[in-house]
Amino acid sequence: MIWRDLMGFINEYKQKELIKKGNSFYIKGKYEEALNFYNKAQDLGQLNNFSVWYNKGLAFCRIKKYLDALECYDNAIELDSKDPKVWNSKGATYEKLGQYDKAIKCFDKAIEFDSNFDSAWNLKGYTLQKLGKYDRALESYDKALELNPNHEYTWNNKGNLYKNLDSYDKAIDCYNKAIELNPNSTDPLFNKSIALELLDRYEEAIESINRVLDINSNYLEAWYLKGLILMCQEKYQKALESFNKALELDPTFEPALKAKKDISDGKIE
């Protein structure tokens, strides 16, 4: 009996140490290594640890193993069914899988347990937007921003919603809010460039897309978009230079290949 108790204590100690190592690798963004240690901990005995199952689910998400992630979140929920963050993460995973109705149910669960969970409101809005339910999506974004007006991703998502509705000025206002919060965030700058181009405000669009490229010169789609804007200005040689930059990053990028061919063949509207 004493020997069995001692072995149980040793295994419990080893398990905790393995979990600690897994957590440290997760924090460093080394998700495969983190999962390796979590699995070793699991081999030593049943894991009745909510945080480990939750972190394991997050790690699987990071490496795009979404079904494995869902299994981990379900194990975490068995241990604590009222934790809003695990429902939120489960919803985000369903969204990645394109299972939008299931995703919304999970976000609603997260909100049920924490009505002030701004991230859940934002992700619910994003998923409703994917379903084309724009009015409800806007309500969710507004609720998220009421709770946290400094959430740049919500402003960017709200801008995209307005862009989808052809309300480009409203979209630009939202992107500007996101950019104010994080001037080095490329997504709202890129999306703002599209909205400006759609309003025929080409000089401002070029200025915006140049800011994107200053932050990330390897942004393939930004070089392509810059080429399109230059084409709208009838600056075809400069447009070709931008398309060539895109093709340096990916020689198979079909939109840039087609745009180059259209210029060379004179197929410009």
N, C-alpha and C positions, 0 to 999 in steps of 0.2 A: 504493500500500500504506500509506504513512504517513498519507495523507488518510483512508483507510478506518479505520485504527486510531484516528485522532483522533476521527472521528465515533462510533465505537463507544464510546470513553471518554466522550465528551460525553453520549451516550444513557444510558450506565450511570449517570453522575452525576445526570442529570435524573430517571432512574427512582428512584434512592435518595432524592432530594429529594421526589418525589411520594409515595413510600411513607411518608416521615417526616411529611408533611402529613396523609396519610390516617390514620396512627396517632394524631396529635394530635387530629384530629376524632373518632376513635373513643373516645379517652379522655374527651372532653367529652360523649359521648353523642349526637354528631351523625352518625348512622350513614349517612344518605343522602350527606352531604358526604364522609364517609370513603370510601364505595364509589366515588364519583366520582373521587377521587384514585387509588385502587387501580386503577380501570379505565384511567385515563390512563397509569399506570405500565405496565400490561399492554400497552397499545398500542405502547409503545416497544420491546418485546421480550419474550421468554419469561420468565415469572416462576418462577424456581427458588428461591423463598424460602418456606420452610415457614410462618414466622410471618405472612407476608402472606396466604397462602391460608387459614390458620387464622383470622386476624382478619377476613378478608373473609367467611368462613362465619359467624362470630359476628355480624357486622353484618347479614347477610341474615336471621339468626334474629331479631334485634331488631326488624326491620320485617316479620317473619312471612312471609318468602319462603323457605320451608323447603326446597323442591326445589333452589333455587339454592345454599342453604347446604350441602346434601348434596354437591353437585358440587364445591364448594370444599374440603370436608373430604376428599373422595376425592383431590383433587389434592395436598392436604397429606400424606395417607397415602402417596401414591406417593413423596414425598420423604423421609418418615420414618414407617415403618409401626409403629414401636414406641413412639410417643409416646402416653402414656395419656390426656392431656387431649383430644386430637382424637377418640379413640374415645369418650370420655365425652360430648363435645359432639355427636358424630354420634348416639349413643344417645338423648340428650335431644331431638334433632330428630325422630328416628323416633317417640319417645313423643308429641311434639306432633302428629304426623301420624296417631296412633292405630295405628301399626305396632309393637305391643308386643313381639312375638317378635324382630323385627329389633333393637329397642332393647336388649333383654336381652342379645343376642349381642354388641352393641357394648360394653355395660357389662362383660360378662365379659372382653372383650378388654382393656379399660382396667385391670381388676383383675389380669389375667394379667401385664401389664407393670408394675403397681404395686399389690401386694396391700394396701398401706396407704392407698389412695386413698379416703378416707371419703365424698367426694361421689359417687363411682361406686356405692359400697355403698348410699348413701341413695337415689339415683335408681333403682337396681335394685329396691330394696324398694318404692318408689313405683309402679313399673311392674308388679311382681308383684301389688301390691295392686289395681291396675286390672283385672288378670286374675282377681281373686278368689282368688289363691293366698296366703292370709293367713299360713299357717305359715312359708312360705319368705320372705315379705315381712318378717315379724317377725325372722327370723334375720338378714336383711340390715340392718335397722335397728339391731339389737343390735350387729352387727359395726361399723357406722358409728359408733355411740356409744362402743364400746370404743376405737376409734381417735381419736375426737374427741367427748368428752362435752359440749363447749360449742357444738355445732352446733344452733342453735335450730330450723332447718327439719326436721331429723331428728326432734327431739322432737315437733314439731307433726304431722309425718306419722305418727309412731307413735301419737300421740293419736287421729288420725283413724281409724287401723286399729282401735284398741280401741273407738272410737265405733261403727264399722261392725259390730263384734261385740257391741254392746250392753253392753260393759264400761265403763260411764260413769265410775265412780270411777277406774279405771286411766287412762282417757282424760284426766280432769281432772289427775291427777298429772303426766302428760306435758306437758299444756298449761302447767301451772304451772312446769315446768322451763324451757320455752321462754320464758315471760314473765319469769322470773328473769334469763335471759340477755339479753333485750331487752324491757324494760317498754313500749316504744313500738311493738312489733310488733302490728299489729291482727289478723292471722290467728289466732294462738293464743287471743287474747282473745275473738274472735268465736266460734271453735269451742268454747271453754270455756263461753260463754253458752248455746250449743245443748245441750251435755251437761248443764249445770245445769238447764235448762228440762225436759229429758227425765227428770230425777230429781225434778221438781216442787219444786226449790229456787229459787223464783221471785225472792225478794229478792236472792239472790246473783247470779242470772242478770241481773237489772236492773242491779246494781252493775257487773257485768262488761261488759255492753253499753254502759253509760254511759261506761265508760273508753274503749271503742272510739270512741264518738262525740266524746269530748273530744279524741282524737288526730286524728280525721278526721270532721268534721261533715257531709261530703258522701258518706258511705258509705251508699249506697242500701239495700243488704240489711240493714245494721245497724238502720236506722230501721224497716224492715219486721219484723225479728225482735223489736225492742223492742215493737212493736205486738202481735205474737202473744203475747209473754210477759204483757203487760198484759191481754190478753183472757183468758188463763188465770187471772188474778187478778180477773177480772170488773170491771176498771177500763176500761170501754168508751169513755168520753169521752177519757181519756188515750191509749187505743189509737188512736182516730180521729186524734188530734193527731199521733201517730207516723206513721200511714199517710199523712196529709196531707203530712208532711215528706218522706216517700219520693216522693210524687207531685209535689212541687215540683221534685225532682231529675229525675224522669222521669214526666211525666203519662201515659205509656202503660204503666207498670209493672203488668202484669196481676194479679199476686198481691195487691198493695195495693188495687187497684180492687175485686177480688173480696171481700177481707176487709172493706172498707168497706161493700159491698153486703150482705154477710152480717149485719153489725151492724145496718144500717138496716132490713133485712127480718126481723130477729129470728131468723136461722138460726144460732144459737149453740149448739154442743153442750155 
